[in-house]
Amino acid sequence: MNASIQEKIRKSLSLYHQISEVTATALAEHTRIRQFKNEDIIEKENQIVFSELVVLDGILRSYLIDSNGKDITTNFFQKGMAVTPTLMRTLDDKAFHSFQVISPQASFLAFNKKGMFEHLDNYKDLEMFGYRVMMVDAFYRAEREVVSWIISWAPAFLRN
């Protein structure tokens, strides 16, 4: 196994939950580092998604295309962030959003989704990583809702 990729797995995933060397070794066989350039599209809406992603460096944006063909940015991901499955795909594994690199370059840990999920029951630390990713995602979603509410409704409340 590649010791470098194992170390990148431990370091990146441990930002959410401490990952053991044993877990990193098990994941390494299902992981590769993917590199992209500015404006590269990582996933397109409605494509089948095969990987879970963690940003090693660079910035990624998620976006949707509206009925007029205009793209609408929905989120940003930067170093250390996991691209959450709820944003990545529908229940039938199709990409829900499109993802594009918006920095000069970017690299990601790309975990084969099937291989990663096979290990969830065997490694409690990996399961906890998944829970923490979802908790952080839920927190950011709630935070965006509050900000959206403040922007749209606060002026009316302040006038009264």
HUVEN-V71194 format. One record per residue. N is the residue number from 0. RES is the residue in three letters. PHI is phi in radians with two decimals (NA if undefined). PSI is psi in whole degrees, -180 to 180 (none if undefined). D_FIRST is the distance of its C-alpha to the first C-alpha in whole Angstrom. Layout:
N|RES|PHI|PSI|D_FIRST, N|RES|PHI|PSI|D_FIRST
//
This chain:
0|MET|NA|153|0, 1|ASN|-1.44|111|4, 2|ALA|-1.06|-33|6, 3|SER|-1.12|-44|9, 4|ILE|-1.19|-36|8, 5|GLN|-1.09|-43|8, 6|GLU|-1.14|-41|11, 7|LYS|-1.11|-39|13, 8|ILE|-1.09|-51|12, 9|ARG|-1.04|-47|14, 10|LYS|-1.13|-45|17, 11|SER|-1.23|-48|18, 12|LEU|-1.24|-30|18, 13|SER|-1.21|-10|20, 14|LEU|-1.14|-24|22, 15|TYR|-1.75|-44|24, 16|HIS|-2.78|138|22, 17|GLN|-0.99|125|20, 18|ILE|-1.90|132|17, 19|SER|-1.33|162|15, 20|GLU|-1.07|-38|12, 21|VAL|-1.09|-44|12, 22|THR|-1.15|-44|13, 23|ALA|-1.06|-40|10, 24|THR|-1.12|-44|7, 25|ALA|-1.11|-40|10, 26|LEU|-1.28|-29|10, 27|ALA|-1.00|-34|7, 28|GLU|-1.23|-13|7, 29|HIS|-1.97|15|11, 30|THR|-2.22|143|11, 31|ARG|-2.44|160|12, 32|ILE|-1.70|126|14, 33|ARG|-1.93|137|17, 34|GLN|-2.11|142|20, 35|PHE|-2.42|164|24, 36|LYS|-1.94|168|27, 37|ASN|-0.87|135|30, 38|GLU|1.28|-1|32, 39|ASP|-1.10|140|29, 40|ILE|-1.63|124|29, 41|ILE|-1.45|-49|26, 42|GLU|-2.43|147|28, 43|LYS|-1.98|144|31, 44|GLU|-0.85|135|33, 45|ASN|1.36|-1|34, 46|GLN|-1.37|151|30, 47|ILE|-1.22|134|28, 48|VAL|-1.73|128|25, 49|PHE|-1.93|-9|22, 50|SER|-2.27|152|20, 51|GLU|-1.76|139|20, 52|LEU|-2.08|142|20, 53|VAL|-2.24|129|20, 54|VAL|-1.31|123|21, 55|LEU|-1.54|-42|19, 56|ASP|-2.77|159|23, 57|GLY|1.67|-177|26, 58|ILE|-2.28|137|28, 59|LEU|-2.14|143|28, 60|ARG|-2.09|148|31, 61|SER|-1.82|147|32, 62|TYR|-2.66|160|35, 63|LEU|-2.09|156|38, 64|ILE|-1.83|124|41, 65|ASP|-1.41|180|44, 66|SER|-1.16|-15|47, 67|ASN|-1.67|4|48, 68|GLY|1.48|5|45, 69|LYS|-1.51|136|44, 70|ASP|-1.55|142|41, 71|ILE|-2.14|116|41, 72|THR|-1.21|131|38, 73|THR|-1.96|-19|37, 74|ASN|-2.94|163|34, 75|PHE|-2.22|147|32, 76|PHE|-2.29|134|28, 77|GLN|-2.29|-175|27, 78|LYS|-0.76|128|24, 79|GLY|1.58|-10|22, 80|MET|-1.55|139|24, 81|ALA|-1.51|135|23, 82|VAL|-1.42|109|25, 83|THR|-1.20|141|26, 84|PRO|-0.99|-33|27, 85|THR|-1.15|-25|30, 86|LEU|-1.56|-27|31, 87|MET|-1.30|-40|28, 88|ARG|-2.71|161|30, 89|THR|-1.48|179|32, 90|LEU|-1.11|-24|32, 91|ASP|-1.70|25|32, 92|ASP|1.18|21|29, 93|LYS|-1.65|142|31, 94|ALA|-1.08|129|30, 95|PHE|-1.49|-34|33, 96|HIS|-2.11|167|33, 97|SER|-1.74|153|32, 98|PHE|-2.24|133|30, 99|GLN|-2.39|141|30, 100|VAL|-1.33|132|29, 101|ILE|-2.13|11|32, 102|SER|-1.92|167|30, 103|PRO|-0.92|-34|30, 104|GLN|-2.73|165|26, 105|ALA|-2.72|150|24, 106|SER|-2.36|151|20, 107|PHE|-2.40|147|18, 108|LEU|-1.41|123|15, 109|ALA|-1.96|109|16, 110|PHE|-1.63|126|15, 111|ASN|-1.01|119|16, 112|LYS|-0.99|-47|19, 113|LYS|-1.11|-45|19, 114|GLY|-1.11|-40|16, 115|MET|-1.15|-46|16, 116|PHE|-1.14|-31|20, 117|GLU|-1.08|-27|19, 118|HIS|-1.58|-11|17, 119|LEU|-0.98|-43|20, 120|ASP|-1.29|-22|22, 121|ASN|-1.58|-21|19, 122|TYR|-2.27|104|18, 123|LYS|-1.03|-36|22, 124|ASP|-1.14|-34|20, 125|LEU|-1.21|-40|19, 126|GLU|-1.07|-44|22, 127|MET|-1.14|-37|24, 128|PHE|-0.97|-49|22, 129|GLY|-1.04|-43|23, 130|TYR|-1.07|-44|27, 131|ARG|-1.14|-39|27, 132|VAL|-1.03|-45|26, 133|MET|-1.18|-36|29, 134|MET|-1.15|-43|31, 135|VAL|-1.11|-43|31, 136|ASP|-1.04|-46|31, 137|ALA|-1.08|-41|34, 138|PHE|-1.07|-47|36, 139|TYR|-1.14|-37|35, 140|ARG|-1.10|-45|37, 141|ALA|-1.10|-41|40, 142|GLU|-1.08|-43|40, 143|ARG|-1.12|-37|41, 144|GLU|-1.10|-43|43, 145|VAL|-1.10|-46|45, 146|VAL|-1.08|-44|45, 147|SER|-1.06|-43|46, 148|TRP|-1.08|-46|49, 149|ILE|-1.06|-44|50, 150|ILE|-1.13|-41|50, 151|SER|-1.52|-31|52, 152|TRP|-1.94|-24|54, 153|ALA|-1.02|-42|55, 154|PRO|-0.99|-38|57, 155|ALA|-1.16|-39|60, 156|PHE|-1.21|-36|60, 157|LEU|-1.23|-29|60, 158|ARG|-1.25|-28|63, 159|ASN|-1.44|none|65
//
